Amino acid sequence: MVSYQKFAKDVGFIGIVQILTSLGTFFLLPIITKTLGTYDYGLWAQINITVSLISPLALMGLSMGFVRFLSSETETKKIREAVYSILFFVTVSGLLASFLLYIFAEPLATFGFNDPNAAYFIQAGSFLILVNVIESITLFYFRVFRQIQKFSYLTLFETFGKLLFILILLKLGYGLLGVIAATLLVQGSIFLISFSIIISQIGFVIPRFTYIKEYLQFSLPLTPTALIRWITESSDRYLVTYFLGLRSVGVYSAACSIGNLIQLFVSPLQLILLPELSKLFDENKMDEIRIYMSHSLRYFLLISIPAVFGLSALAKPLIGILTTEDFLSGWFVIPIIAFSGLMAGIFQIFVNTMYLIKRTKTATYINIVAAISNVLINILLIPSIGIAGASLSTLFSYFLMAALCMHLSLKHFKLDFYFNDIAKSILSSVAMYLFVSHFAITSIFELFEITGMGVLIYLVAMFLVGGFSDYELSLIRRYLFRVESEVKH
């Protein structure tokens, strides 16, 4: 069994990678928004949202089946058969989905985008579905078998590869088409690299689809969940387009891109947590599952709570520096979306229980309730208060999902919530917020400087109120001394 120290180390490594990935996304946002403007950026956001709707349908939940059934598998023959069966299956379904989007691009442009001229870009973006699904499965291989470094390096290559090629093609004057082409090029390259590594590790075989029926029985109930989750997470873009137009979608999407940074803090946990929990569950180690989930929740909250306060304090300068004045009106969306991300992270941790006990239909019902409430609130609020209504509906939906999933999960695993530590984190975050919001930030250098000072304020405040354990303090001191030593040298 992978020890908890190894688990924590892997999470920390993935966390560093996620920070670097976020920096890549951080620098990509101003490149795209300042080149394309609100309208074309809104069009790009809509294409992304459409692809994010169809890709999970093409995957048919098989990525989660991959994680659930192969996390504890050691027999190479069975692994090889499973990997290539799933990969071939989703390649065919992804190709079919891309073809259908290409065919129906014109009516979608007219009725979904409110712009018939968008059909050409939708057709170009339709191929993103195929590369999304095949890249997703090959990357899941490294996640399932805990090859965290390979997974992380490929993720970094994708992020900064997109940054480089999008910048080049935009400079050459290809506009939105260049953004689509760069994305296709980089994700296709990631797939080819991942596929070659997989072949070198387990060999290649023509699949016989021996286990695909079993995987689909587990995974297919998750497919509606993916659609329903899309309604909760992204359908507001279509409703904003319908009521307010593509320019408002551009403003809203830019603000959401910044607010959604909060979700990077749960990604490292979720990437490693479910495979590890699945292995422990198969070994009937229920007490260890409780410990893993309790610590995961604590660390997520100790990091995400100050992140929400920090993004709220920096919301206006962030969007002002990263975009243009045309996007500035959406700054108030960032704190709401950031808090929504915290709720989404809590949900992601507790929903693992549903996967472990194979009650995937329960997760689907939770998502249905959230999706219906999201659409109704959007229809009610967007016409009256604009994009603020869209962000508030997202917050309510995630809160509802987190509350329901937590209630059901606690019937199976009683977790420690560490309420004292959470209260200390909130108190320290308030101190950081008051400090950071005091400054008028006008440049990217000042933004990074104040952000660093805010992190330091939070850590000092947590130390003063006793928010860290002795072990955590030793880790912080070890890291600080290492940084100090490197600076001196």
C-alpha positions in Angstrom: 0.0 0.0 0.0 1.1 3.5 -0.8 1.8 5.1 2.6 0.1 8.3 3.7 3.4 10.1 3.5 3.8 9.0 -0.1 0.2 10.1 -0.8 0.9 13.5 0.8 4.1 13.8 -1.2 2.3 13.0 -4.5 -0.4 15.5 -3.7 2.3 18.1 -2.9 4.1 17.4 -6.2 0.8 17.7 -8.1 0.0 20.9 -6.2 3.2 22.5 -7.4 2.5 21.4 -11.0 -1.0 22.8 -10.6 0.4 26.1 -9.5 2.7 26.2 -12.5 -0.2 25.2 -14.7 -2.3 28.0 -13.3 0.5 30.4 -14.0 0.4 29.2 -17.6 -3.4 29.8 -17.7 -2.8 33.1 -15.9 -0.5 34.4 -18.7 -2.7 32.8 -21.4 -5.8 34.8 -20.4 -4.4 38.3 -21.2 -2.8 37.0 -24.5 -6.2 35.8 -25.7 -8.5 38.5 -24.3 -6.3 41.4 -25.3 -5.9 40.0 -28.9 -9.4 38.7 -29.5 -11.6 41.2 -27.6 -14.9 40.5 -25.8 -16.8 39.2 -28.8 -14.3 36.7 -30.2 -13.3 35.7 -26.7 -17.0 35.0 -25.9 -17.1 32.9 -29.1 -14.0 30.9 -28.0 -15.6 30.5 -24.6 -18.8 29.1 -26.2 -16.9 26.7 -28.3 -15.0 25.4 -25.2 -18.3 25.1 -23.3 -19.9 23.1 -26.2 -16.8 20.8 -26.4 -16.9 20.3 -22.6 -20.6 19.2 -23.0 -20.1 16.7 -25.7 -16.7 15.2 -24.7 -17.9 13.6 -21.5 -20.8 12.1 -23.5 -18.3 10.6 -25.9 -16.3 9.2 -23.0 -19.4 7.5 -21.6 -18.0 7.7 -18.1 -15.2 5.2 -19.0 -12.5 7.4 -17.5 -14.0 6.9 -14.0 -14.5 3.2 -14.8 -10.8 3.1 -15.6 -9.9 4.5 -12.2 -12.3 2.3 -10.2 -11.5 -1.1 -11.7 -7.8 -0.8 -12.6 -6.4 1.0 -9.5 -5.6 -2.2 -7.7 -4.9 -4.4 -10.8 -1.4 -5.8 -11.2 -1.9 -8.4 -14.0 -0.3 -6.9 -17.2 -2.5 -8.9 -19.6 -5.7 -7.7 -18.0 -4.4 -4.1 -17.9 -3.4 -4.2 -21.5 -6.8 -5.6 -22.6 -8.6 -3.0 -20.6 -6.5 0.0 -21.7 -6.8 -0.7 -25.4 -10.5 -1.7 -25.2 -11.4 1.6 -23.6 -9.1 3.6 -25.8 -10.5 2.1 -29.0 -14.1 2.5 -27.8 -13.7 6.2 -27.0 -11.8 6.9 -30.2 -14.8 5.7 -32.2 -17.3 7.5 -30.0 -15.2 10.7 -30.1 -14.9 10.6 -33.8 -18.6 10.2 -34.2 -19.3 13.1 -31.8 -16.9 15.4 -33.7 -18.6 14.5 -36.9 -22.1 15.3 -35.5 -20.9 18.7 -34.2 -19.4 19.4 -37.6 -22.6 18.5 -39.4 -24.9 20.6 -37.1 -22.6 23.6 -36.7 -24.8 25.9 -38.7 -28.0 25.5 -36.7 -26.0 25.6 -33.5 -24.4 28.9 -34.6 -27.8 30.4 -35.3 -29.7 29.2 -32.3 -27.1 28.6 -29.7 -24.5 31.3 -30.4 -26.9 33.9 -31.9 -24.4 34.3 -34.8 -24.7 32.3 -38.0 -21.1 33.4 -38.9 -19.8 31.3 -36.0 -20.5 28.1 -37.9 -17.0 28.0 -39.5 -15.3 28.3 -36.1 -17.6 25.7 -34.6 -16.6 23.2 -37.4 -13.0 23.9 -36.7 -13.5 23.4 -33.0 -15.5 20.1 -33.5 -12.2 18.2 -33.8 -11.4 19.2 -30.2 -13.9 16.6 -29.0 -11.8 13.7 -30.5 -8.5 14.9 -29.1 -10.1 15.6 -25.7 -11.4 12.1 -25.2 -8.3 10.2 -26.5 -5.9 12.4 -24.6 -8.1 12.1 -21.4 -7.9 8.3 -21.5 -4.1 8.1 -22.1 -3.5 10.6 -19.3 -5.8 8.6 -16.9 -3.4 5.7 -17.4 -0.7 7.5 -15.6 -3.1 8.7 -12.9 -4.5 5.2 -12.2 -1.1 3.6 -11.9 0.4 6.4 -9.9 3.0 7.5 -12.4 2.5 11.0 -11.0 5.7 12.6 -12.4 4.9 11.5 -16.0 1.3 12.7 -15.6 2.6 16.1 -14.2 5.2 16.6 -16.9 2.7 15.9 -19.6 0.2 18.3 -18.0 2.9 21.0 -17.9 3.9 20.4 -21.5 0.2 20.8 -22.5 -0.2 24.1 -20.6 2.9 25.8 -21.7 2.7 24.3 -25.2 -0.7 25.9 -25.7 0.7 29.2 -24.3 3.6 29.1 -26.8 1.7 28.1 -29.9 -1.3 30.3 -29.3 1.0 33.2 -28.8 2.8 32.4 -32.1 -0.3 32.0 -34.1 -2.0 35.1 -32.7 1.1 37.1 -33.5 1.0 35.7 -37.1 -2.6 37.1 -37.3 -4.6 33.9 -37.3 -7.0 35.1 -34.6 -9.5 32.7 -33.1 -8.7 30.0 -35.8 -5.1 30.1 -34.5 -6.2 29.5 -30.9 -8.2 26.5 -32.1 -5.4 25.1 -34.3 -2.8 25.5 -31.5 -5.0 23.7 -29.0 -5.5 20.8 -31.5 -1.8 20.6 -32.2 -0.7 20.5 -28.5 -3.4 18.1 -27.3 -2.8 15.8 -30.3 0.9 15.8 -29.4 0.2 14.9 -25.8 -1.8 11.9 -26.9 0.9 10.6 -29.2 3.6 11.0 -26.5 1.3 9.3 -23.9 0.4 6.5 -26.2 4.0 5.8 -27.1 4.9 5.6 -23.4 2.0 3.2 -22.7 3.1 0.9 -25.5 6.6 0.9 -24.2 5.3 -0.2 -20.7 2.6 -2.8 -21.4 3.1 -3.5 -25.1 0.3 -3.4 -27.7 -2.6 -5.7 -28.5 -5.7 -5.6 -30.6 -8.5 -5.4 -28.0 -11.0 -8.2 -27.7 -13.3 -6.0 -25.4 -13.4 -8.8 -22.8 -14.3 -6.4 -19.9 -15.9 -3.5 -21.7 -19.4 -4.7 -20.7 -18.5 -4.6 -17.0 -16.9 -1.2 -17.3 -19.9 0.2 -19.2 -22.3 -1.1 -16.5 -20.4 1.0 -14.0 -19.7 3.9 -16.2 -22.8 4.5 -18.3 -24.8 5.8 -15.2 -22.1 8.4 -14.9 -22.7 9.7 -18.5 -26.0 11.5 -17.6 -24.1 12.8 -14.6 -21.5 14.4 -16.9 -24.3 16.1 -18.9 -26.1 17.2 -15.7 -22.8 18.6 -14.3 -22.3 20.5 -17.5 -25.7 22.1 -16.9 -24.7 23.2 -13.5 -21.2 24.4 -14.5 -21.6 25.8 -17.9 -25.2 26.1 -19.2 -25.2 29.6 -17.8 -23.0 30.7 -20.7 -25.7 29.8 -23.2 -28.4 31.6 -21.1 -26.1 34.7 -20.9 -25.7 34.5 -24.7 -29.5 34.2 -25.1 -30.4 37.1 -22.8 -27.3 39.4 -23.1 -25.2 38.4 -26.2 -21.7 37.0 -26.9 -19.9 40.1 -25.5 -21.4 39.6 -22.1 -20.4 35.9 -22.3 -16.8 37.1 -23.0 -16.9 39.3 -19.9 -18.4 36.6 -17.7 -16.1 33.9 -19.0 -13.0 35.9 -18.3 -14.1 36.6 -14.7 -15.0 32.9 -14.3 -11.5 31.9 -15.5 -10.0 33.8 -12.7 -12.5 32.8 -10.0 -12.2 29.1 -11.0 -8.6 29.1 -10.1 -9.8 28.0 -6.6 -10.6 24.6 -8.1 -6.9 23.9 -8.7 -6.5 23.2 -5.0 -8.8 20.2 -5.1 -7.4 18.8 -8.4 -4.2 17.4 -6.8 -6.2 15.7 -4.2 -8.8 14.2 -6.6 -6.2 13.0 -9.1 -4.6 10.8 -6.4 -7.4 10.4 -3.8 -9.9 8.3 -5.7 -7.4 5.7 -7.0 -5.9 5.4 -3.5 -9.4 5.2 -1.8 -10.4 2.5 -4.4 -7.4 0.4 -3.5 -8.1 0.8 0.2 -11.8 0.0 -0.2 -10.9 -3.2 -2.1 -8.6 -4.2 0.7 -11.4 -3.5 3.3 -9.3 -0.8 5.1 -12.2 1.5 6.1 -10.4 3.2 9.0 -7.7 4.3 6.6 -10.3 5.6 4.1 -11.7 7.8 6.9 -8.2 9.1 7.7 -7.4 9.9 4.1 -10.7 11.7 3.5 -10.5 13.7 6.8 -7.0 14.9 6.1 -7.8 15.7 2.5 -10.8 17.8 3.5 -8.7 19.7 6.2 -5.8 20.5 3.8 -8.2 21.5 1.1 -10.0 24.0 3.3 -6.8 25.4 4.9 -5.6 26.3 1.4 -8.8 27.2 -0.4 -10.3 29.4 2.4 -7.5 32.0 2.2 -7.5 31.6 -1.6 -11.1 32.7 -1.7 -10.4 35.7 0.5 -7.3 36.5 -1.6 -9.1 36.3 -4.9 -11.9 38.4 -3.5 -9.4 41.1 -2.4 -7.6 41.1 -5.7 -10.6 40.7 -8.0 -10.7 44.1 -9.5 -6.9 44.6 -10.1 -6.7 41.0 -11.4 -9.2 41.4 -14.2 -8.0 44.9 -14.9 -4.4 43.8 -15.4 -5.1 40.5 -17.2 -7.7 41.8 -19.6 -8.8 45.2 -21.1 -11.2 47.8 -19.8 -14.1 46.1 -21.8 -13.8 43.1 -19.3 -13.5 45.2 -16.1 -17.3 45.3 -15.5 -17.2 41.6 -14.5 -14.8 41.9 -11.6 -17.6 41.3 -8.9 -18.2 37.8 -10.4 -14.8 36.6 -9.2 -15.5 36.3 -5.5 -18.8 34.5 -6.1 -17.2 32.0 -8.5 -14.3 31.5 -6.1 -16.6 30.6 -3.2 -18.5 28.3 -5.7 -15.2 26.6 -6.3 -14.7 26.0 -2.6 -18.1 24.3 -2.5 -17.3 22.3 -5.6 -14.1 21.1 -3.9 -16.0 19.9 -0.9 -18.4 18.0 -3.2 -15.5 16.4 -5.1 -14.0 15.0 -1.9 -17.3 13.6 -0.5 -18.6 12.2 -3.8 -15.8 9.7 -3.7 -17.9 7.7 -1.3 -20.6 7.2 -4.0 -18.0 5.8 -6.3 -16.5 3.5 -3.7 -19.8 1.9 -2.8 -20.8 2.0 -6.5 -23.9 4.1 -5.9 -23.3 6.2 -9.0 -27.0 6.8 -9.5 -27.1 8.7 -6.2 -24.5 11.1 -7.5 -26.6 11.5 -10.6 -29.7 12.4 -8.6 -27.7 15.0 -6.6 -26.5 16.5 -9.9 -30.0 16.6 -11.3 -31.3 18.6 -8.4 -28.5 21.0 -8.7 -28.8 21.4 -12.4 -32.6 22.1 -12.3 -32.1 24.7 -9.6 -29.3 26.3 -11.6 -31.3 26.7 -14.8 -34.4 28.0 -12.9 -32.4 30.6 -11.0 -30.5 31.6 -14.1 -33.7 32.2 -16.0 -35.1 34.2 -13.1 -32.0 36.3 -12.3 -30.0 36.9 -15.6 -32.7 39.1 -17.2 -32.9 41.2 -14.1 -29.4 41.5 -12.7 -27.2 40.2 -15.6 -24.1 38.1 -15.1 -24.4 38.5 -11.3 -27.4 36.3 -11.5 -25.5 33.6 -13.4 -22.7 33.6 -10.7 -25.2 33.5 -7.8 -27.0 30.5 -9.4 -23.7 28.7 -9.7 -22.9 29.3 -6.0 -26.3 28.1 -4.9 -26.1 24.9 -7.0 -22.6 24.0 -5.7 -23.7 24.6 -2.1 -26.6 22.3 -2.6 -24.5 19.6 -4.2 -21.9 19.8 -1.4 -24.6 19.7 1.4 -26.4 16.7 -0.1 -23.3 14.7 -0.9 -21.8 15.4 2.6 -25.1 14.2 4.2 -25.1 10.9 2.3 -21.4 10.3 2.6 -21.3 10.7 6.4 -23.7 7.8 6.7 -20.9 5.5 5.5 -17.7 7.3 6.7 -17.6 9.4 9.9 -14.9 12.1 9.2 -13.1 14.4 11.5 -13.9 18.0 10.5 -11.2 19.9 12.5 -13.6 22.8 13.1 -11.0 24.7 15.3 -8.5 24.7 12.5 -11.1 25.9 10.0 -12.1 28.7 12.3 -8.5 29.7 12.7 -8.1 29.6 8.9 -11.0 32.0 8.5 -9.7 34.4 11.1 -6.2 34.4 9.5 -7.8 34.9 6.0 -9.7 37.9 7.2 -6.5 39.4 8.5 -4.9 38.7 5.1 -7.9 40.2 3.2 -7.8 43.5 5.2 -4.0 43.8 4.5 -4.2 43.0 0.7 -7.3 45.1 0.0 -5.6 48.2 1.4 -3.3 48.4 -1.7 -4.0 50.0 -5.0 -2.4 47.6 -7.6 -1.6 48.8 -11.1 1.0 46.4 -12.5 1.7 42.7 -12.8 4.8 43.1 -10.6 2.8 44.7 -7.8 0.2 42.0 -8.1 2.7 39.2 -7.5 4.4 41.3 -4.7 1.1 41.9 -2.8 0.1 38.3 -3.4 3.3 37.0 -1.8 2.9 39.4 1.1 -0.7 38.2 1.6 0.5 34.5 1.7 3.0 35.5 4.3 0.4 37.4 6.4 -1.8 34.3 6.4 1.0 31.9 7.4 2.1 34.2 10.3 -1.5 34.6 11.5 -2.0 30.9 11.4 1.2 30.4 13.4 0.1 32.9 16.0 -3.4 31.4 16.5 -2.0 27.8 16.5 -3.5 26.7 13.2 -0.7 24.4 12.2 0.4 21.1 13.8 4.0 20.5 14.9 4.6 18.3 11.9 3.2 21.0 9.5 5.4 23.7 11.2 8.5 21.5 10.7 7.7 21.2 7.0 7.2 24.9 6.6 10.5 25.7 8.4 12.3 23.1 6.3 10.9 24.6 3.1 11.7 28.2 4.2 15.3 27.3 5.2 15.8 25.6 1.9 14.6 28.6 0.0 16.8 30.9 2.1 19.8 28.7 1.4 19.1 28.7 -2.3 18.8 32.5 -2.3 22.1 32.9 -0.5 23.9 30.6 -3.0 
